[in-house]
Amino acid sequence: MINQSTKMQELALEYFPFQTYDKVRYADTDRQGHVNNAVFATFLESGRVEFLYDPQNPLAAEGAAFVIVNLNVNLLAEIKWPGRIEIGTGVTKVGNSSLSLLQGLFQNGRCVATAATVIVQMNEQTRKSHPLTDSARAFLIQHHLPTDKTPE
């Protein structure tokens, strides 16, 4: 039987319907010479923001914003400077006002981290959950990660 961390490391960037990248900066490193674990979250944020906040295709309803309610990061390997981080993002679930993402960080073709994130669309005035629009729902479904690719 393959354990979950092994299966996560077998993920490839190509599995993700949305892909982007970020640059590893020298300032991202710590005294051990690898990228500090807090920076992993910044790379994941780069992928989420580009996915959710495309100015040409805004997903949030007017007067609403996306907020993270749960973020679980699995650190699988070191990230080294210099380099580039490839970021894959796919939707695993679409709810009434929420969505779940699976993301992978890759350096030199190797999966170095994964993250499962639950995001809720919140009405900025009431601070309560706000239903996703039909167009946002369609976009999210279009970027759904195939279930046979999702780690168990």
C-alpha positions as CSV (number, residue, x, y, z in Angstrom):
1,M,0.0,0.0,0.0
2,I,1.3,3.5,-0.9
3,N,1.1,6.0,2.0
4,Q,-0.2,9.5,1.5
5,S,3.1,11.3,1.5
6,T,4.5,8.9,-1.1
7,K,1.5,9.5,-3.3
8,M,1.7,13.2,-2.9
9,Q,5.4,13.2,-4.0
10,E,4.3,11.3,-7.2
11,L,2.1,14.2,-8.3
12,A,3.2,15.9,-11.4
13,L,2.6,19.6,-12.4
14,E,0.7,18.4,-15.5
15,Y,-2.1,16.9,-13.2
16,F,-3.1,20.5,-12.3
17,P,-5.5,22.3,-14.6
18,F,-4.1,25.7,-13.6
19,Q,-0.3,26.4,-13.5
20,T,1.9,29.4,-12.8
21,Y,5.3,30.0,-11.3
22,D,7.3,32.1,-8.9
23,K,11.0,32.9,-8.4
24,V,13.0,31.7,-5.5
25,R,14.7,34.7,-4.0
26,Y,17.9,34.6,-1.9
27,A,16.0,36.5,0.8
28,D,13.6,33.4,1.0
29,T,16.4,31.3,2.5
30,D,17.3,30.7,6.1
31,R,20.5,29.8,7.9
32,Q,20.3,26.2,6.8
33,G,20.6,27.4,3.1
34,H,17.1,26.3,2.1
35,V,13.9,28.2,1.6
36,N,12.2,28.9,5.0
37,N,9.0,26.9,5.6
38,A,7.0,30.1,5.9
39,V,7.8,31.0,2.3
40,F,6.1,27.8,1.1
41,A,2.8,29.5,2.1
42,T,3.8,32.6,0.1
43,F,4.4,30.5,-3.0
44,L,1.0,28.8,-2.5
45,E,-0.6,32.2,-2.1
46,S,0.9,33.3,-5.5
47,G,-0.9,30.4,-7.1
48,R,-4.2,31.0,-5.4
49,V,-4.2,34.7,-6.1
50,E,-3.5,34.3,-9.7
51,F,-6.2,31.6,-10.0
52,L,-8.9,33.5,-8.0
53,Y,-8.2,37.1,-8.8
54,D,-7.6,37.3,-12.5
55,P,-8.6,40.9,-13.4
56,Q,-10.0,39.7,-16.7
57,N,-12.2,37.1,-15.0
58,P,-13.1,38.1,-11.4
59,L,-14.6,35.2,-9.5
60,A,-15.7,37.0,-6.3
61,A,-19.2,38.4,-6.5
62,E,-19.6,42.1,-6.2
63,G,-19.3,43.1,-2.5
64,A,-17.8,39.8,-1.6
65,A,-14.3,38.4,-1.0
66,F,-12.6,35.1,-0.6
67,V,-11.2,34.1,2.8
68,I,-9.3,31.0,3.8
69,V,-10.9,28.9,6.5
70,N,-8.5,26.0,6.5
71,L,-5.0,25.5,5.1
72,N,-3.0,22.3,5.4
73,V,0.5,22.3,4.0
74,N,2.6,19.1,3.6
75,L,6.3,19.9,3.3
76,L,7.8,17.1,1.3
77,A,11.3,18.3,0.3
78,E,13.6,21.3,0.5
79,I,13.4,24.2,-1.9
80,K,16.9,25.5,-2.9
81,W,18.0,28.9,-4.1
82,P,18.4,29.9,-6.9
83,G,15.5,28.6,-8.9
84,R,12.0,28.7,-10.0
85,I,8.9,27.2,-8.3
86,E,6.1,25.8,-10.5
87,I,2.7,26.1,-8.8
88,G,-0.2,23.8,-9.7
89,T,-3.7,24.5,-8.6
90,G,-6.9,22.4,-9.0
91,V,-10.3,22.4,-7.5
92,T,-11.4,19.4,-5.5
93,K,-14.8,20.6,-4.3
94,V,-17.3,23.3,-5.1
95,G,-20.0,24.1,-2.5
96,N,-22.7,26.8,-2.2
97,S,-20.3,29.5,-1.0
98,S,-17.1,27.6,-0.6
99,L,-14.4,25.8,-2.7
100,S,-11.6,23.4,-1.9
101,L,-8.3,23.5,-3.7
102,L,-5.4,21.1,-3.9
103,Q,-2.0,22.8,-4.8
104,G,1.4,21.4,-5.5
105,L,4.8,23.2,-5.5
106,F,7.4,21.8,-7.8
107,Q,11.1,22.5,-8.2
108,N,13.0,20.9,-11.1
109,G,10.1,18.6,-11.7
110,R,9.9,17.3,-8.2
111,C,6.9,17.8,-5.9
112,V,8.3,19.6,-2.8
113,A,5.0,20.5,-1.1
114,T,1.2,20.1,-1.4
115,A,-1.6,22.1,0.2
116,A,-5.3,21.5,0.7
117,T,-7.2,24.7,1.2
118,V,-10.8,25.5,2.0
119,I,-12.0,29.0,0.9
120,V,-15.3,30.7,1.6
121,Q,-16.8,33.6,-0.3
122,M,-17.8,36.2,2.3
123,N,-20.1,39.1,2.0
124,E,-17.9,42.1,2.9
125,Q,-20.7,44.0,4.7
126,T,-22.4,41.1,6.7
127,R,-19.1,39.1,7.1
128,K,-21.2,36.0,6.5
129,S,-20.9,33.4,3.7
130,H,-22.1,34.5,0.3
131,P,-23.2,32.1,-2.5
132,L,-20.9,31.7,-5.5
133,T,-22.1,33.2,-8.8
134,D,-23.0,30.9,-11.6
135,S,-20.1,32.1,-13.6
136,A,-17.7,31.5,-10.7
137,R,-19.1,28.0,-10.2
138,A,-18.7,27.2,-13.9
139,F,-15.0,28.4,-13.9
140,L,-14.3,26.3,-10.7
141,I,-15.9,23.2,-12.2
142,Q,-13.8,23.7,-15.4
143,H,-10.7,23.6,-13.2
144,H,-11.7,20.6,-11.2
145,L,-8.9,18.1,-10.5
146,P,-9.8,14.7,-11.9
147,T,-10.6,12.3,-9.0
148,D,-8.2,9.7,-10.3
149,K,-5.4,12.2,-10.0
150,T,-6.3,13.3,-6.4
151,P,-4.2,11.7,-3.7
152,E,-6.3,9.7,-1.2
